[in-house]
């Protein structure tokens, strides 16, 4: 044992269950070797970060009567004026009517809200249903909490209602339905597949869950809408939250990280009232309030129109980068590689022919690394269930942070690796 390692008996059960997120070492590789082109990182476009907009907001804030308040501690739920602005934004987007800022919590990014909800609800052995594949960083949080994570299949329209009903029926037969605490859904341009949950599916899913579960009492739904603002084509789809007219069963969470600046770390959640205070207690014990100054900056960006103008620019920019990635994929990859075309977000999900192993131990990953290109192996994105085989031939690539030049070069390299392995 390393001299700096703690004996396992010194650690909490939660710490013993925690593992390093796989994305950590994927992000570290291109830092250690700058010749590597990373199509793995789900970061935002660095060249379009709102540096000037934030500088203008900061200058205005420094010269205003708000400056002392913004530099002081804030409140646990967050800056009231920003919570009110979030309510107005959600109402304009059709999430609900007369949304109260008292039901909104501001957090250090949406990831913190996921932690808070998990800490408030999940005991070891409790069940969480997720899309399969899903956002793999949250699976690390659930693993540390000791949750039993069960995957529900999805297709190009999102999670499949019949698959959800079969899972719920199975839990009912086994007597475990009372342990189902959360259903976690990424409803817009999902990470990793880029799919959005169709409106008809949202209605059907909510009806199924209402039949099998005591929504708002034993089971909550988390609607993660972190990528909603990054829609660059197609019709806008109403929130799943809009079906929860009494605000009792669905946590709607969003973030200004993808649509404005991840460095400011400001997320938000519209939380059912019976869960709201429990989330705030967890947050109060954790940080008693996220960065007050950053919340003031985001508020100023919203009320001055800088935020909405920045989002419009991002949509055009990301659409151009997505189109480039798809063109290069069609040019360099074999024709039997299947791709989901995203209408927004940052990701492209590709399925290679059966038998090709895209995992870290597979030949494709080794060959890609040899010629200096990285992707996220699809195996990271599926939840681990005893006795349940998962696909091994998928991969996620991102057009978010990578430049257009590196998209072109990276896709050529990755296509070369695929063809080499298929030979």
Backbone torsions as a table, in degrees:
resi	resn	phi	psi	omega
1	UNK	NA	136.6	177.0
2	UNK	-60.6	144.8	-176.9
3	UNK	-62.2	-20.6	-179.0
4	UNK	-97.2	-1.6	177.6
5	UNK	-78.6	139.7	173.5
6	UNK	-85.8	142.0	170.9
7	UNK	-59.2	141.3	-175.3
8	UNK	-58.5	-31.5	-178.8
9	UNK	-67.9	-14.7	177.0
10	UNK	-80.1	-18.9	-174.7
11	UNK	-90.3	154.3	173.8
12	UNK	-69.8	162.4	177.0
13	UNK	-60.3	-37.2	179.7
14	UNK	-65.2	-42.1	179.4
15	UNK	-66.4	-34.9	179.3
16	UNK	-69.3	-30.7	179.6
17	UNK	-79.2	-22.0	-175.4
18	UNK	-70.8	142.9	176.5
19	UNK	-129.3	163.7	176.4
20	UNK	-69.5	131.5	176.7
21	UNK	-64.2	136.0	-177.0
22	UNK	-60.8	-27.0	-177.9
23	UNK	-66.5	-21.7	-176.5
24	UNK	-60.8	-48.1	-178.5
25	UNK	-78.0	-24.5	174.5
26	UNK	-66.6	-35.5	177.9
27	UNK	-73.9	-31.3	-177.4
28	UNK	-71.8	-32.6	-174.9
29	UNK	-56.0	-51.5	-178.8
30	UNK	-69.5	-20.1	175.1
31	UNK	-71.6	-41.2	179.7
32	UNK	-74.9	-26.4	178.8
33	UNK	-134.5	92.3	-176.1
34	UNK	-61.7	-13.4	178.6
35	UNK	-75.6	-14.8	179.0
36	UNK	-74.6	131.1	171.1
37	UNK	-93.6	118.7	-177.6
38	UNK	-97.4	113.0	169.2
39	UNK	-97.6	12.9	-175.8
40	UNK	-93.1	-38.4	-171.9
41	UNK	-66.7	128.8	177.1
42	UNK	-90.5	36.9	-180.0
43	UNK	-81.4	164.2	178.5
44	UNK	-82.4	168.2	-178.7
45	UNK	-66.8	114.6	-174.0
46	UNK	-69.3	-33.9	-177.6
47	UNK	-69.3	-17.5	-177.8
48	UNK	-110.2	13.8	176.5
49	UNK	-61.5	144.2	-171.0
50	UNK	-80.7	58.5	-176.3
51	UNK	-60.5	-48.5	-178.2
52	UNK	-67.6	-40.3	179.2
53	UNK	-62.1	-43.3	179.4
54	UNK	-67.1	-39.2	177.9
55	UNK	-61.6	-42.2	178.7
56	UNK	-64.3	-43.5	178.5
57	UNK	-61.9	-41.0	-179.6
58	UNK	-65.5	-42.8	178.9
59	UNK	-62.1	-42.5	178.6
60	UNK	-64.7	-40.8	-179.3
61	UNK	-66.0	-41.1	-179.2
62	UNK	-64.9	-27.8	-180.0
63	UNK	-96.5	10.3	-176.0
64	UNK	-110.0	172.6	177.3
65	UNK	-71.3	-11.3	-177.9
66	UNK	-79.3	-14.3	-165.7
67	UNK	-59.3	-44.9	-179.1
68	UNK	-63.2	-41.9	179.4
69	UNK	-64.1	-36.7	-177.8
70	UNK	-71.9	-24.5	179.9
71	UNK	-91.6	-3.2	178.6
72	UNK	-92.1	167.3	169.7
73	UNK	-55.8	146.7	173.8
74	UNK	-99.9	-160.6	178.1
75	UNK	-102.9	162.6	-179.8
76	UNK	-60.9	-46.1	178.5
77	UNK	-71.8	-20.3	177.2
78	UNK	113.1	170.2	-176.9
79	UNK	-57.0	118.7	-173.0
80	UNK	-58.6	-43.4	-177.4
81	UNK	-62.1	-35.9	177.8
82	UNK	-72.1	-39.4	176.5
83	UNK	-60.9	-39.2	178.0
84	UNK	-65.7	-38.8	179.6
85	UNK	-68.7	-36.8	175.2
86	UNK	-61.6	-41.9	177.5
87	UNK	-59.2	-45.8	179.5
88	UNK	-63.8	-40.1	179.1
89	UNK	-62.7	-45.2	-179.8
90	UNK	-66.7	-36.9	177.1
91	UNK	-65.0	-41.0	177.0
92	UNK	-62.6	-33.2	-179.4
93	UNK	-84.0	1.0	175.4
94	UNK	82.3	19.1	-179.6
95	UNK	-72.3	-28.5	-178.8
96	UNK	175.6	-178.9	-179.9
97	UNK	-121.0	146.5	177.2
98	UNK	50.8	48.3	178.9
99	UNK	-69.9	131.8	-177.5
100	UNK	-91.1	133.1	174.7
101	UNK	-63.1	-17.6	177.0
102	UNK	-70.2	-14.3	177.7
103	UNK	-99.9	1.3	-177.0
104	UNK	-105.2	136.8	177.6
105	UNK	-120.9	132.9	174.1
106	UNK	-98.6	136.6	-172.9
107	UNK	-133.0	170.2	175.0
108	UNK	-78.9	70.6	-174.0
109	UNK	81.9	163.1	-178.4
110	UNK	-70.1	-23.7	179.1
111	UNK	-61.2	-37.6	178.4
112	UNK	-64.1	-39.0	179.6
113	UNK	-64.0	-37.5	175.6
114	UNK	-60.3	-42.1	177.4
115	UNK	-62.4	-44.7	-176.6
116	UNK	-64.2	-43.8	179.3
117	UNK	-63.8	-43.0	179.4
118	UNK	-62.3	-45.4	179.4
119	UNK	-63.6	-34.5	-177.7
120	UNK	-75.2	-27.1	-170.0
121	UNK	-115.8	-33.8	-164.5
122	UNK	-94.7	122.0	167.1
123	UNK	-101.6	161.5	178.1
124	UNK	-57.5	130.5	-179.3
125	UNK	93.5	-10.8	175.5
126	UNK	-68.7	155.0	-172.5
127	UNK	-104.9	137.3	174.7
128	UNK	-127.8	126.2	175.2
129	UNK	-93.9	134.5	179.1
130	UNK	-133.3	159.3	169.1
131	UNK	-64.0	148.6	-179.2
132	UNK	-128.1	100.8	14.2
133	UNK	-83.3	166.7	-175.9
134	UNK	-145.3	-176.6	179.0
135	UNK	-68.6	105.0	-167.0
136	UNK	-72.4	-20.4	178.1
137	UNK	-66.3	-37.5	178.5
138	UNK	-67.8	-29.5	177.8
139	UNK	-63.3	-30.5	174.7
140	UNK	-65.4	-39.1	176.5
141	UNK	-62.9	-44.5	-179.4
142	UNK	-67.4	-37.3	178.1
143	UNK	-62.4	-44.0	179.6
144	UNK	-63.5	-32.1	179.2
145	UNK	-77.2	-10.6	-179.6
146	UNK	83.7	18.7	-178.8
147	UNK	-73.1	151.5	168.9
148	UNK	-91.6	107.9	-175.8
149	UNK	-96.6	124.9	-177.9
150	UNK	-120.8	132.4	-177.0
151	UNK	-92.7	145.9	175.0
152	UNK	-120.0	129.6	-173.9
153	UNK	-63.1	148.6	174.6
154	UNK	-130.1	165.0	174.0
155	UNK	-133.0	-159.8	-175.1
156	UNK	-68.6	-12.5	177.4
157	UNK	-104.5	9.5	179.1
158	UNK	104.1	-164.6	-177.1
159	UNK	-59.6	139.4	-172.5
160	UNK	-89.2	119.5	-176.4
161	UNK	-55.8	-41.9	-178.4
162	UNK	-63.8	-35.6	177.7
163	UNK	-68.6	-39.5	176.7
164	UNK	-62.9	-45.3	-178.5
165	UNK	-63.0	-38.5	178.4
166	UNK	-64.8	-39.5	176.6
167	UNK	-62.4	-45.4	-179.2
168	UNK	-65.8	-39.2	178.0
169	UNK	-63.2	-39.8	178.5
170	UNK	-64.8	-41.4	177.8
171	UNK	-66.0	-35.0	177.7
172	UNK	-66.4	-44.0	179.8
173	UNK	-63.0	-37.7	-177.4
174	UNK	-82.1	-7.9	-178.3
175	UNK	81.4	12.2	-176.6
176	UNK	-97.7	1.3	-174.7
177	UNK	-60.1	-29.1	-179.7
178	UNK	-70.9	-16.1	178.6
179	UNK	-89.4	-2.6	179.5
180	UNK	-77.0	108.2	-176.5
181	UNK	-98.9	-37.1	-174.2
182	UNK	-136.7	146.2	166.2
183	UNK	-122.1	116.2	-174.1
184	UNK	-105.1	122.5	-177.3
185	UNK	-131.6	133.4	168.6
186	UNK	-99.8	107.1	-166.4
187	UNK	-90.2	-13.5	-178.8
188	UNK	-129.6	118.5	172.1
189	UNK	50.4	59.2	-169.8
190	UNK	-55.1	144.0	170.8
191	UNK	-96.6	108.2	29.2
192	UNK	-110.6	-9.7	-165.2
193	UNK	-86.0	-16.2	-177.1
194	UNK	79.0	3.6	-178.2
195	UNK	-79.6	153.8	172.8
196	UNK	-117.0	146.6	-178.5
197	UNK	-81.2	114.3	-178.3
198	UNK	-60.9	152.1	-176.7
199	UNK	-60.9	-42.3	179.1
200	UNK	-61.1	-38.0	178.1
201	UNK	-66.0	-41.8	179.5
202	UNK	-58.6	-45.5	179.1
203	UNK	-62.2	-44.5	-179.2
204	UNK	-65.2	-43.1	179.9
205	UNK	-63.1	-42.9	-179.0
206	UNK	-64.9	-37.9	178.3
207	UNK	-65.9	-42.2	179.2
208	UNK	-63.8	-46.8	-179.9
209	UNK	-62.7	-37.9	179.2
210	UNK	-65.0	-30.5	179.7
211	UNK	-75.0	-37.7	-172.6
212	UNK	-95.7	-24.2	-172.0
213	UNK	-123.6	156.7	170.3
214	UNK	-88.5	83.7	-177.3
215	UNK	-62.9	133.2	-179.0
216	UNK	84.9	-5.7	177.6
217	UNK	-118.4	-59.2	178.3
218	UNK	-106.7	-21.4	-174.4
219	UNK	-134.6	135.7	173.8
220	UNK	-120.0	154.6	174.5
221	UNK	-108.6	133.4	173.1
222	UNK	-106.1	116.6	175.0
223	UNK	-99.8	103.8	-179.9
224	UNK	-89.6	108.5	-176.6
225	UNK	-112.4	37.7	-174.5
226	UNK	-59.7	-26.8	-174.9
227	UNK	-106.2	7.5	-172.1
228	UNK	-57.1	-39.4	-176.4
229	UNK	-69.2	-14.6	-176.0
230	UNK	-94.9	38.4	175.2
231	UNK	-86.0	123.6	-179.4
232	UNK	-118.6	4.1	168.5
233	UNK	-163.1	167.2	179.2
234	UNK	84.6	169.2	-179.1
235	UNK	-78.1	143.0	173.7
236	UNK	-69.8	144.7	-176.4
237	UNK	-115.6	132.1	179.4
238	UNK	-58.8	152.2	176.4
239	UNK	-63.7	146.7	166.4
240	UNK	-58.3	-35.6	-179.6
241	UNK	-57.0	-28.2	-178.7
242	UNK	-63.3	-19.1	176.5
243	UNK	-79.8	-17.2	-179.3
244	UNK	-93.2	68.6	-169.9
245	UNK	-64.8	-21.8	-179.1
246	UNK	-100.2	7.6	179.2
247	UNK	51.0	58.6	-178.6
248	UNK	-129.2	-8.6	-172.6
249	UNK	-135.2	-19.1	-174.7
250	UNK	-117.1	125.4	169.8
251	UNK	-89.2	117.3	175.2
252	UNK	-97.8	118.4	-179.5
253	UNK	-120.6	141.9	178.9
254	UNK	-140.6	-178.1	-174.4
255	UNK	-155.7	148.4	171.7
256	UNK	-95.7	6.7	-178.0
257	UNK	-70.2	-50.8	-176.7
258	UNK	-76.1	-31.4	-174.5
259	UNK	-94.9	-9.6	179.5
260	UNK	-140.4	-79.1	-178.4
261	UNK	-150.0	118.1	177.3
262	UNK	-68.5	-24.2	-179.5
263	UNK	-67.7	-22.7	177.7
264	UNK	-77.2	-22.8	176.5
265	UNK	52.4	60.5	176.0
266	UNK	-122.8	117.4	173.4
267	UNK	-121.5	173.6	180.0
268	UNK	-148.9	156.8	175.3
269	UNK	-142.5	134.7	169.3
270	UNK	-97.4	110.6	-165.4
271	UNK	-112.2	134.5	174.9
272	UNK	-52.3	143.0	-170.2
273	UNK	-60.9	-37.1	-177.7
274	UNK	-72.8	-14.9	177.8
275	UNK	-102.1	-21.3	-171.6
276	UNK	-54.8	-51.5	-176.1
277	UNK	-65.3	-33.5	179.6
278	UNK	-68.9	-37.4	175.3
279	UNK	-64.9	-42.5	179.9
280	UNK	-64.7	-35.9	177.4
281	UNK	-64.1	-42.6	177.0
282	UNK	-61.7	-42.6	-178.6
283	UNK	-68.0	-40.8	179.0
284	UNK	-60.5	-39.3	178.3
285	UNK	-74.1	-21.3	-178.3
286	UNK	-88.1	-49.8	-175.6
287	UNK	-144.9	-1.7	-173.5
288	UNK	37.3	37.9	173.6
289	UNK	128.3	125.5	177.4
290	UNK	-74.0	175.6	-173.7
291	UNK	-51.7	113.9	-177.7
292	UNK	-70.0	-41.2	-179.5
293	UNK	-62.1	-43.2	179.4
294	UNK	-64.4	-36.7	178.1
295	UNK	-65.2	-38.5	176.4
296	UNK	-64.5	-39.9	178.5
297	UNK	-63.5	-44.8	179.6
298	UNK	-64.4	-40.4	178.1
299	UNK	-58.9	-44.4	-179.3
300	UNK	-66.0	-37.7	177.0
301	UNK	-62.4	-38.1	179.5
302	UNK	-68.5	-49.8	-172.0
303	UNK	-75.0	-20.7	178.8
304	UNK	-90.5	-5.4	-179.1
305	UNK	86.7	-3.7	-179.9
306	UNK	-64.3	-37.8	-179.1
307	UNK	-62.8	-50.5	-176.9
308	UNK	-63.5	-37.5	178.3
309	UNK	-66.7	-38.1	178.9
310	UNK	-65.3	-40.6	179.6
311	UNK	-62.7	-42.0	179.0
312	UNK	-61.4	-40.9	177.2
313	UNK	-63.6	-42.4	180.0
314	UNK	-61.5	-40.7	-178.4
315	UNK	-60.3	-43.4	178.3
316	UNK	-65.8	-42.0	-177.2
317	UNK	-66.5	-45.4	-178.3
318	UNK	-69.7	-33.6	176.7
319	UNK	-62.7	-42.4	179.1
320	UNK	-61.6	-42.4	-178.6
321	UNK	-70.8	-38.2	175.7
322	UNK	-61.5	-45.5	-178.8
323	UNK	-61.1	-39.8	178.3
324	UNK	-63.6	-44.4	-179.7
325	UNK	-62.3	-42.8	-179.7
326	UNK	-67.3	-37.4	177.5
327	UNK	-64.1	-44.9	-179.8
328	UNK	-67.7	-33.7	177.1
329	UNK	-64.3	-45.6	179.1
330	UNK	-63.4	-32.3	-177.8
331	UNK	-76.0	-38.6	-169.6
332	UNK	-105.7	-16.2	-176.3
333	UNK	-99.0	152.8	174.2
334	UNK	-59.3	153.4	-174.5
335	UNK	-68.6	-18.7	-178.1
336	UNK	-89.5	7.3	171.7
337	UNK	-80.0	123.8	-177.5
338	UNK	-95.7	138.2	-174.9
339	UNK	-131.7	139.0	170.3
340	UNK	-92.7	121.8	179.8
341	UNK	-84.2	113.3	-178.9
342	UNK	-80.0	146.8	176.1
343	UNK	-97.5	7.4	179.2
344	UNK	-178.3	-172.8	177.0
345	UNK	79.5	-151.3	-171.7
346	UNK	-130.9	2.0	-165.4
347	UNK	-128.0	149.3	169.9
348	UNK	-121.9	132.8	-179.4
349	UNK	-110.8	125.0	-177.3
350	UNK	-121.2	141.1	177.1
351	UNK	-115.4	120.3	179.0
352	UNK	-88.3	168.0	179.7
353	UNK	-56.4	149.5	177.0
354	UNK	-54.4	138.7	179.3
355	UNK	100.7	-18.8	175.8
356	UNK	-84.1	121.8	-179.8
357	UNK	-94.5	112.3	-179.5
358	UNK	-89.6	0.2	-175.9
359	UNK	-69.5	171.7	-176.3
360	UNK	-61.3	-27.1	179.2
361	UNK	-92.3	-1.1	-177.7
362	UNK	-84.6	162.9	-177.9
363	UNK	-66.2	-32.5	-178.0
364	UNK	-64.4	-46.8	-179.3
365	UNK	-61.9	-42.4	179.8
366	UNK	-63.9	-42.2	179.5
367	UNK	-67.5	-40.6	178.3
368	UNK	-62.2	-42.9	179.7
369	UNK	-65.3	-35.5	179.7
370	UNK	-62.8	-38.1	-179.1
371	UNK	-99.5	18.5	167.1
372	UNK	69.4	51.9	171.6
373	UNK	-144.1	143.5	-176.3
374	UNK	-122.8	145.5	170.9
375	UNK	-137.7	172.2	175.0
376	UNK	-95.9	117.1	176.1
377	UNK	-60.4	134.3	-178.5
378	UNK	-60.6	-24.9	-178.3
379	UNK	-59.3	-27.5	178.9
380	UNK	-66.6	-24.2	-168.7
381	UNK	-93.4	-8.5	177.8
382	UNK	-96.7	140.4	178.5
383	UNK	-75.2	148.6	-177.7
384	UNK	-89.9	118.0	179.4
385	UNK	-127.4	128.3	-178.8
386	UNK	-55.4	128.3	176.0
387	UNK	77.5	4.0	-178.8
388	UNK	-110.3	113.8	179.5
389	UNK	-75.1	139.0	179.5
390	UNK	-117.1	152.6	177.6
391	UNK	-59.9	147.2	179.8
392	UNK	-122.0	10.8	-172.7
393	UNK	-114.8	20.0	-179.0
394	UNK	-106.5	159.2	172.3
395	UNK	-149.7	152.8	176.6
396	UNK	-113.3	132.2	174.0
397	UNK	-126.0	148.1	-175.1
398	UNK	-121.5	138.4	175.5
399	UNK	-104.2	12.7	-174.4
400	UNK	-67.5	-74.5	-173.6
401	UNK	-81.1	-30.9	-172.7
402	UNK	-64.2	142.0	179.6
403	UNK	-72.7	164.7	178.0
404	UNK	-62.4	-38.0	178.4
405	UNK	-63.1	-41.8	-179.5
406	UNK	-75.1	-26.8	172.7
407	UNK	-61.6	-49.2	-178.9
408	UNK	-60.7	-47.5	-178.4
409	UNK	-70.2	-41.5	-178.1
410	UNK	-65.8	-39.5	179.0
411	UNK	-69.1	-34.5	175.8
412	UNK	-63.9	-43.0	179.1
413	UNK	-65.5	-45.3	-178.0
414	UNK	-65.8	-40.1	176.2
415	UNK	-61.2	-38.7	177.5
416	UNK	-62.8	-42.3	179.4
417	UNK	-63.3	-42.4	179.3
418	UNK	-61.7	-46.0	-178.6
419	UNK	-66.1	-36.2	177.6
420	UNK	-62.9	-44.3	-178.9
421	UNK	-68.5	-39.2	-179.2
422	UNK	-67.4	-27.7	176.9
423	UNK	-67.3	NA	NA
